[in-house]
Amino acid sequence: MPFGAEVLPEGGVRFALWAPAASRVELCLDDGPPIPVERDTEGWIRVEVPHGRAGSRYRYRIDGERLVPDPASRFQPDDVHGPSEVIDPEAFEWTDGGWRGRAWEELVFYELHVGTFTPEGTLDAATARLDHLAALGITAVELMPLGDFPGRWGWGYDGVLPFAPESRYGRPAALKSFVQACHARGLAVFLDVVYNHFGPDGNYLGLYAPQFFSARHSTPWGRAINFDGDESRWVRAFFRENALYWLDEFRLDGLRLDAVHAIHDESAVHIVDEIIDAAHAGPGAARPVHIVLENDANEARFLRPPAGDRRLRAAQWNDDIHHALHAQVTGERDGYYVDYADPVGALARCLTEGFAYQGEYSPYRGAPRGTPTTGVPLTAFVAFLQNHDQIGNRAFGERLTALAPEAAVEAVTALVLLAPSPPLLFMGEEWAAPSPFLFFCDFGPDLASAVTEGRRREFARFARFQDAQSRAQIPDPQDVETVRRSTLDWSALGHPAHRRRAEWTRKLLQTRQRTIVPLLARKLARASSVRLGAAGLAVEWAWAGGPTLRLLANLGPACLDAPPWSAPGRCLFATQSARAGGREVDGWFTAYYLGE
């Protein structure tokens, strides 16, 4: 890795920093005197220090004034403003040499936030819960961002040191132990990474490397990262190397790239393409490595495999299927749900083509959205009913179970978990956890009040929050009580209703692995849908030389007439709260069938 501190095999440490705008740089190592270092013509300083060692703490002094951490620090024991610590990545003894990864079609994702997944909020405590996930039928754990962020708590999307695992969750060895424990249970591990911006507190790059930021592009969080301007070569390398670092050094099985629609790059090769290609050519050459995108622009080009190649190039979180199902079961039409005036119609397109929006005009955005998905396999679209965004970006962080009838939630859950697209559950969803998941952060006093007020202003456009008194009820992201309320209460799993839901979810996932997954290795020959009244839908997926999977769904409370098939095939699963009999289908009903 060209960035950061490297423990040398013969002893000592090599330090490397790109500081093209600094007049003078000194390395401050442990308690010794500052070490002046020279820059080369590209702005790099590189120095080997014989007495450096793993565990040494260091910072750089810029122009004789400001002490800053290493932007490629592998660990920040005293948070983002403190010194960096030299880490020897070879010191950890791996015992998962037999791990060969998991095929994409086998994956069932479980998104979790380390800080609130357990009361302890550490990687070690999360490790103790892995048996629950493995027994449930989860095959991939997806961690919300770990790049070190400021303060005692946060979602991780305001990280400023993307190579340093958040110190409050544990040391780098704790993350490696977590990954190893996952692999021992057959669980792949994914990490959410943020390459579209740096957080507002603790980012010092502007002092000595303002070339990291674009003069032409901006994002909702401020200046965009410079991926296509002058001197962008090392900026691109920084993020490409970060992706490879997580995949190589921590043996992760995949990455989720956050909000790539906010990554602006007009280069001949987009940085997202560069990262995808580097991941497949590097660690992906020896084992399955998967890249998943979040992309509000619905750009299918990132997902489309090369001609003649059936292997998945990249996948994407499919917000469209979430929005359609959420709008249908809750009746909400505020915000982006205005784009889903016909949720069942949008759902039908998601289930058969991937995106609902493939170039159509979006009323919410006031512009066309998306591109055609021709040639993109359905398995490239990750489906979900809940995730950190869709819960936590609500004013009160309500889960879907607090917004819709139980029968409705069960109907759409079964629909998602058995559809061909890989499903994702958010932590606690499997047992209908009652705790909300709220937005929280812990910035310094200069930012704290602005973030709290800004959060409340965001909701002023909703009818429910038109007056200041209503907005004042929105939980303060800076309050420790907000974090406490967002933490999973595992004791609730002992309640009969929650145990029943967990067992119900386990049976669904068992059916998926036993019956649906074997189909996904085949080539899908046809996907079609038939609308049944206002809320009903019949979908068929036919595989070449194989069986046909059929879905019958009634996503409304009223009975539905005339099921479309006289003999749909063997029933794989039907929601327990309803029946399909004779010429009627009960309300809030989902069933899957396998026919020849």
C-alpha positions in Angstrom: 0.0 0.0 0.0 1.6 3.3 -1.0 0.0 5.2 1.8 0.4 5.2 5.5 2.9 3.4 7.9 4.4 0.1 7.0 6.3 -2.1 9.4 9.4 -3.3 7.5 10.5 -7.0 7.5 14.1 -6.1 8.6 12.8 -3.8 11.3 11.7 -0.1 11.5 8.8 1.6 9.9 8.4 3.4 6.5 6.1 6.4 6.7 4.5 7.8 3.5 2.3 10.9 3.2 1.1 12.8 0.2 1.2 16.5 1.1 1.5 18.5 -2.1 0.4 21.8 -0.6 2.6 21.8 2.5 5.7 23.9 2.7 7.2 21.8 5.5 6.3 18.5 7.0 7.7 16.9 10.2 7.1 13.4 11.5 6.4 13.4 15.3 7.0 9.8 16.4 6.3 8.7 20.0 7.9 11.2 22.4 11.0 11.9 20.3 12.0 15.1 18.6 10.2 16.0 15.3 11.9 14.4 12.2 12.0 16.8 9.2 11.2 15.0 5.9 11.7 16.1 2.3 9.0 16.0 -0.4 9.5 14.7 -3.9 8.3 16.5 -7.0 4.8 14.9 -6.7 4.4 16.1 -3.1 5.2 12.7 -1.4 7.2 12.4 1.8 8.7 9.0 2.5 11.0 8.2 5.4 12.2 5.0 7.0 12.7 5.2 10.8 14.8 2.4 12.2 13.5 2.8 15.7 9.9 2.8 14.7 7.8 -0.3 15.6 4.3 -1.7 15.8 2.6 0.3 18.6 4.4 3.5 17.9 2.2 6.6 17.9 2.8 9.3 15.3 1.5 12.5 13.8 2.6 14.9 11.1 3.3 18.6 11.8 2.3 20.7 8.9 4.2 24.0 8.3 5.5 24.0 11.8 2.0 24.5 13.3 -0.8 21.9 13.0 -0.4 18.3 14.2 -2.5 16.0 12.1 -3.1 12.2 12.0 -2.1 10.0 9.1 -5.0 10.0 6.6 -4.2 6.3 5.9 -3.9 5.5 9.6 -4.7 1.9 10.4 -5.8 2.8 14.0 -6.7 5.8 16.0 -6.6 4.9 19.7 -7.6 8.4 20.9 -10.2 9.2 18.1 -9.8 11.2 15.0 -7.9 14.2 16.4 -5.3 12.1 18.2 -2.1 10.4 17.0 -2.2 7.4 14.7 -0.8 4.0 15.8 1.5 1.9 13.7 -0.2 -1.5 13.1 1.6 -4.6 11.9 -1.0 -6.4 9.7 1.1 -9.6 9.6 0.9 -10.0 13.4 -2.6 -11.5 13.4 -2.7 -15.3 13.0 -5.5 -16.3 10.7 -7.0 -19.7 11.0 -9.6 -19.5 8.3 -7.4 -20.8 5.5 -10.2 -23.2 4.5 -12.6 -20.4 3.7 -13.4 -20.2 0.0 -16.1 -17.6 0.1 -19.8 -17.8 -0.8 -21.4 -17.8 -4.2 -23.5 -14.7 -4.9 -26.7 -16.6 -5.3 -26.4 -18.1 -1.8 -26.3 -14.7 -0.1 -28.9 -13.5 2.4 -27.7 -10.2 3.9 -28.0 -9.0 7.4 -27.1 -5.3 7.9 -26.0 -4.3 11.4 -24.6 -1.3 13.2 -21.8 -2.5 15.5 -22.4 0.2 18.1 -26.1 -0.6 18.6 -26.3 -4.3 17.6 -25.5 -5.2 21.3 -25.6 -3.2 24.5 -21.8 -3.3 24.6 -21.5 -1.9 21.1 -18.2 -3.8 20.2 -17.0 -6.2 17.6 -16.3 -8.8 20.4 -19.9 -8.5 21.6 -21.3 -8.8 18.0 -19.2 -12.0 17.6 -21.1 -13.5 20.5 -24.4 -13.1 18.5 -23.2 -14.8 15.3 -24.6 -18.2 16.2 -28.1 -16.6 16.2 -27.5 -15.3 12.6 -26.1 -18.6 11.3 -29.0 -20.6 12.8 -31.5 -18.1 11.3 -30.2 -18.8 7.8 -28.2 -15.6 7.2 -25.2 -16.1 4.9 -23.7 -12.6 4.7 -23.2 -10.0 7.5 -23.0 -6.4 6.2 -21.4 -3.9 8.6 -22.3 -0.3 8.5 -19.2 1.9 7.9 -16.2 1.4 10.3 -13.9 4.2 9.1 -13.0 6.2 12.2 -15.5 9.0 12.8 -15.5 11.7 15.5 -17.1 11.3 18.9 -18.6 8.5 21.0 -21.3 7.4 18.5 -22.4 7.7 15.0 -23.7 5.9 12.0 -20.3 5.9 10.3 -21.1 7.9 7.2 -19.3 10.9 8.5 -16.0 9.1 8.8 -12.7 10.9 8.2 -10.1 8.2 8.4 -11.2 5.5 6.0 -8.4 3.0 6.8 -8.8 3.0 10.6 -11.5 0.8 12.1 -13.6 2.8 14.6 -11.6 2.6 17.8 -14.7 2.3 20.1 -15.7 -0.9 18.4 -12.3 -2.5 19.0 -8.8 -2.7 17.7 -8.0 -3.9 14.1 -7.4 -7.4 15.5 -11.0 -7.5 16.9 -12.3 -6.9 13.4 -10.1 -9.7 12.0 -11.4 -12.0 14.8 -14.9 -11.0 13.9 -14.4 -11.9 10.3 -12.7 -15.2 11.2 -15.6 -16.1 13.5 -18.1 -15.3 10.7 -16.2 -17.5 8.2 -16.1 -20.3 10.8 -19.9 -20.2 10.7 -20.2 -20.0 6.9 -21.0 -16.3 7.0 -19.5 -13.9 4.4 -18.6 -10.4 5.6 -19.3 -7.2 3.7 -18.4 -3.6 4.7 -20.1 -0.4 3.8 -17.5 2.1 2.6 -18.0 5.9 1.9 -16.2 7.3 -1.1 -18.4 10.2 -1.9 -17.3 12.6 0.9 -15.4 13.1 4.2 -17.1 14.0 7.4 -17.1 17.6 8.7 -15.1 17.0 11.9 -11.5 15.7 11.9 -10.7 15.9 8.2 -7.4 17.7 7.9 -6.7 17.0 4.2 -7.5 20.6 3.2 -4.4 21.8 5.1 -1.8 19.9 3.1 -3.7 18.1 0.2 -6.6 20.3 -1.0 -6.2 18.4 -4.3 -8.4 15.8 -2.7 -11.4 18.1 -3.3 -13.0 19.2 -6.5 -13.4 22.8 -7.6 -16.1 21.7 -10.2 -18.4 19.3 -8.4 -20.3 19.4 -5.1 -22.4 17.0 -3.0 -25.1 17.4 -0.4 -22.3 17.2 2.2 -20.1 19.9 0.6 -17.2 19.8 -1.9 -17.0 16.6 -3.9 -13.9 14.4 -3.9 -11.6 15.1 -6.9 -11.7 12.0 -9.0 -11.4 13.7 -12.4 -9.6 17.0 -12.0 -5.9 18.1 -12.0 -3.7 15.9 -9.7 -6.5 13.4 -9.1 -4.2 10.4 -9.7 -3.3 9.9 -6.1 -6.8 10.7 -4.9 -8.1 7.9 -7.1 -5.3 5.6 -5.8 -6.2 6.4 -2.2 -9.7 5.1 -2.6 -8.8 2.2 -4.8 -6.2 1.1 -2.3 -8.7 1.5 0.5 -11.1 -1.0 -1.2 -8.3 -3.5 -1.7 -7.1 -2.9 1.9 -10.4 -4.1 3.4 -10.7 -7.0 1.0 -7.0 -8.2 1.4 -6.0 -7.2 4.9 -9.2 -8.1 6.6 -10.2 -10.9 4.2 -13.6 -9.4 3.6 -15.9 -11.0 1.1 -17.3 -7.8 -0.4 -18.0 -4.1 -0.1 -21.1 -1.9 -0.4 -20.2 1.5 -2.0 -22.4 4.2 -0.4 -24.2 6.7 -2.6 -22.2 6.4 -5.8 -24.6 8.9 -7.4 -22.7 11.5 -5.4 -19.4 10.4 -6.8 -18.7 12.8 -9.6 -16.2 11.5 -12.2 -16.0 12.5 -15.9 -12.8 10.5 -16.5 -12.6 8.0 -19.3 -12.8 5.2 -16.6 -15.2 6.0 -13.8 -13.6 5.5 -10.3 -16.4 3.1 -9.5 -15.5 0.9 -12.5 -11.9 1.1 -11.5 -12.7 -0.1 -8.0 -14.9 -2.9 -9.3 -12.2 -4.1 -11.8 -9.4 -3.9 -9.2 -11.5 -5.9 -6.7 -12.1 -8.7 -9.3 -8.6 -8.7 -10.7 -7.0 -8.6 -7.2 -8.5 -10.6 -4.3 -11.4 -11.7 -6.5 -9.0 -13.7 -8.7 -8.6 -16.3 -5.9 -12.0 -16.3 -4.2 -15.5 -14.9 -4.7 -15.4 -11.1 -4.0 -18.6 -9.1 -4.5 -19.3 -5.3 -4.9 -22.7 -3.8 -4.1 -23.6 -0.3 -4.9 -26.1 2.2 -3.6 -27.0 4.4 -6.5 -30.1 6.6 -6.5 -29.5 7.3 -10.2 -30.3 3.7 -11.2 -27.4 3.5 -13.6 -27.5 -0.1 -15.0 -24.1 0.3 -16.7 -22.2 -0.4 -13.6 -24.1 -3.7 -13.2 -24.1 -5.1 -16.7 -21.7 -8.1 -17.1 -19.4 -8.1 -20.1 -20.7 -9.7 -23.2 -20.8 -13.5 -22.9 -19.9 -13.4 -19.2 -22.6 -14.7 -16.8 -20.7 -13.8 -13.7 -22.1 -10.9 -11.7 -20.0 -7.8 -12.1 -21.6 -5.7 -9.4 -25.0 -5.6 -7.6 -27.1 -2.7 -6.3 -29.5 -2.0 -3.4 -32.8 -1.7 -5.1 -34.6 1.2 -3.5 -37.4 0.9 -5.9 -38.7 -2.4 -4.5 -38.5 -1.0 -1.0 -40.4 2.2 -1.9 -43.1 0.3 -3.8 -43.7 -2.2 -1.0 -43.5 0.5 1.8 -46.0 2.7 -0.1 -48.4 -0.2 -0.6 -48.5 -1.4 3.0 -48.3 2.0 4.8 -50.3 4.2 2.3 -47.5 6.9 2.7 -47.0 9.2 -0.2 -44.8 11.9 1.3 -41.2 12.5 0.1 -39.9 10.1 -2.5 -43.0 7.9 -2.1 -44.8 10.3 -4.3 -43.1 8.5 -7.2 -45.0 5.3 -6.3 -48.6 6.3 -7.0 -49.1 2.7 -8.3 -47.0 0.7 -5.9 -48.1 -2.7 -7.3 -47.3 -1.7 -10.8 -43.8 -0.6 -9.7 -43.4 -3.8 -7.8 -44.2 -5.9 -10.8 -41.5 -4.2 -12.8 -39.0 -4.6 -10.0 -39.7 -8.3 -9.7 -39.3 -8.9 -13.5 -36.8 -6.3 -14.6 -35.0 -4.9 -11.6 -35.5 -1.2 -11.4 -39.0 0.4 -11.5 -37.5 3.6 -12.9 -35.5 3.0 -16.1 -35.5 6.5 -17.6 -39.1 7.5 -16.7 -39.8 11.0 -15.3 -39.6 11.1 -11.5 -42.1 13.6 -10.0 -40.0 13.7 -6.8 -36.8 14.6 -8.6 -38.4 16.6 -11.3 -36.3 14.8 -14.0 -36.0 11.4 -15.6 -34.4 8.7 -13.5 -32.6 5.5 -14.3 -31.5 3.6 -17.4 -32.8 0.3 -19.0 -31.8 -2.9 -17.3 -31.5 -5.0 -20.4 -28.8 -7.6 -20.0 -28.6 -7.2 -16.2 -29.5 -10.4 -14.2 -32.3 -10.1 -11.6 -29.9 -11.4 -9.0 -28.0 -8.0 -9.4 -30.7 -6.2 -7.4 -30.7 -6.6 -3.6 -34.2 -6.4 -2.2 -35.2 -5.2 1.3 -38.1 -3.9 3.3 -35.9 -2.2 5.9 -32.4 -0.8 6.2 -30.6 1.9 8.2 -31.6 4.6 5.7 -35.3 3.7 5.4 -35.7 3.4 9.2 -33.2 5.9 10.5 -34.1 8.7 8.1 -37.6 8.8 9.5 -38.1 11.5 12.2 -38.8 8.9 14.9 -36.9 5.9 13.4 -40.0 3.6 13.2 -39.6 0.2 11.9 -42.1 -1.1 9.4 -43.8 -3.2 12.1 -44.9 0.1 13.8 -46.4 1.4 10.6 -48.3 -1.4 9.0 -50.6 -4.3 10.1 -48.8 -7.5 11.0 -50.5 -9.5 8.2 -49.2 -6.9 5.7 -45.7 -7.0 7.0 -45.6 -10.8 6.9 -47.0 -10.8 3.3 -44.3 -8.5 1.9 -41.6 -10.1 4.0 -42.3 -13.5 2.5 -42.4 -11.9 -0.9 -38.9 -10.4 -0.6 -37.3 -13.4 1.1 -38.3 -15.9 -1.6 -37.9 -13.8 -4.7 -34.9 -14.4 -7.0 -33.2 -11.2 -6.0 -30.9 -11.6 -2.9 -32.7 -10.3 0.2 -31.4 -8.1 3.0 -32.7 -7.9 6.6 -31.9 -5.1 9.0 -30.7 -6.1 12.5 -33.7 -7.2 14.6 -36.1 -7.4 11.6 -36.1 -11.2 11.8 -37.9 -11.1 15.1 -39.8 -7.8 14.7 -37.7 -5.9 17.2 -39.7 -3.1 18.8 -36.8 -0.7 19.2 -36.5 2.2 16.7 -33.3 3.0 14.8 -32.8 6.7 15.0 -30.2 9.0 13.5 -27.4 9.8 16.0 -24.0 11.5 15.9 -21.6 13.1 18.4 -19.9 16.1 17.0 -18.1 18.8 18.9 -19.9 21.9 20.3 -19.4 23.9 17.1 -21.3 21.5 15.0 -23.7 19.8 17.5 -26.5 22.4 17.6 -26.3 23.0 13.9 -26.8 19.3 13.2 -29.7 19.0 15.6 -31.5 22.0 14.1 -30.6 21.0 10.6 -32.1 17.5 11.2 -35.4 19.1 12.4 -35.5 21.5 9.5 -35.3 18.6 7.1 -38.8 17.5 8.2 -40.4 21.0 7.9 -41.8 20.1 4.4 -43.9 17.3 5.9 -47.4 18.2 7.0 -46.8 16.5 10.3 -43.9 18.9 11.2 -45.1 22.2 9.9 -44.9 23.9 13.3 -41.8 24.3 15.4 -43.4 22.6 18.4 -43.9 19.4 16.4 -40.3 19.5 15.1 -39.0 20.0 18.6 -40.2 16.5 19.4 -37.8 14.9 16.9 -35.1 13.2 19.0 -31.8 15.0 19.3 -29.1 13.1 17.4 -26.5 14.2 20.0 -28.4 12.8 23.0 -27.1 9.5 24.5 -30.8 8.6 25.0 -31.2 8.5 21.2 -28.4 5.9 21.0 -29.8 3.9 23.9 -33.3 3.7 22.3 -31.7 2.6 19.0 -29.8 -0.3 20.7 -31.3 -3.8 20.1 -32.9 -5.2 23.3 -32.1 -8.9 22.9 -34.2 -9.8 25.9 -37.3 -9.1 23.8 -36.4 -12.2 21.7 -37.6 -14.2 24.7 -41.1 -13.0 24.2 -43.4 -15.6 22.5 -44.4 -13.3 19.7 -40.8 -12.4 18.8 -39.7 -16.0 19.1 -42.5 -17.0 16.7 -41.5 -14.3 14.2 -37.8 -15.4 14.4 -38.8 -19.1 13.8 -41.1 -18.0 10.9 -38.2 -16.1 9.3 -35.9 -19.1 9.8 -38.4 -21.3 7.9 -38.5 -18.8 5.0 -34.8 -18.7 4.7 -34.5 -22.5 5.0 -37.0 -22.7 2.0 -34.9 -20.2 0.1 -31.6 -22.1 0.5 -33.2 -25.5 -0.2 -35.4 -24.5 -3.2 -34.7 -21.1 -4.6 -30.9 -20.9 -4.5 -30.4 -24.0 -6.7 -32.6 -22.3 -9.4 -30.4 -19.2 -9.4 -27.4 -20.9 -10.9 -29.4 -21.5 -14.1 -30.0 -19.0 -16.8 -33.4 -17.2 -16.4 -35.3 -17.6 -19.6 -38.4 -15.5 -18.8 -39.9 -13.3 -16.2 -43.5 -12.0 -16.5 -46.3 -10.7 -14.4 -50.0 -10.3 -14.5 -51.9 -7.7 -12.6 -54.8 -9.0 -10.5 -57.1 -6.1 -9.5 -55.8 -3.1 -7.6 -53.6 -5.0 -5.1 -53.0 -8.4 -6.6 -50.0 -9.7 -8.6 -49.0 -13.0 -10.2 -45.4 -13.4 -11.3 -43.6 -16.2 -13.1 -39.9 -16.8 -13.4 -39.0 -19.6 -15.8 -35.5 -21.1 -16.0 -34.0 -22.6 -19.1 -34.4 -26.4 -18.9 -35.8 -26.2 -15.5 -38.9 -25.4 -13.4 -41.0 -22.3 -13.1 -41.3 -20.3 -9.9 -44.6 -18.6 -9.3 -45.7 -15.9 -6.9 -49.3 -15.1 -6.0 -49.6 -12.0 -3.9 -52.6 -10.1 -2.6 -51.1 -6.9 -1.1 -54.3 -5.4 0.2 -56.9 -6.2 2.9 -59.8 -7.1 0.5 -60.2 -10.6 -1.0 -59.0 -11.1 -4.5 -61.0 -13.0 -7.2 -59.7 -15.6 -9.7 -56.2 -16.9 -9.0 -54.5 -17.0 -12.5 -53.4 -20.6 -12.5 -55.5 -23.8 -12.2 -52.4 -25.8 -11.2 -49.6 -23.4 -10.1 -47.4 -26.3 -8.8 -46.1 -27.4 -5.4 -46.6 -24.8 -2.7 -43.3 -23.8 -1.2 -44.6 -21.3 1.3 -47.8 -19.5 2.0 -48.3 -16.8 4.7 -49.8 -18.5 7.8 -52.3 -15.7 8.4 -54.3 -16.3 5.2 -55.3 -18.9 2.6 -55.8 -19.3 -1.1 -58.8 -21.4 -1.7 -61.4 -21.8 -4.4 -61.9 -18.7 -6.5 -60.8 -16.3 -3.8 -57.5 -15.2 -2.2 -57.6 -13.7 1.2 -56.2 -10.2 1.9 -52.5 -9.8 2.7 -51.6 -13.1 1.2 -48.3 -14.3 -0.4 -47.6 -17.7 -1.7 -44.8 -19.2 -3.8 -45.2 -22.3 -6.0 -42.7 -24.4 -7.9 -44.1 -25.9 -11.2 -42.6 -28.0 -14.0 
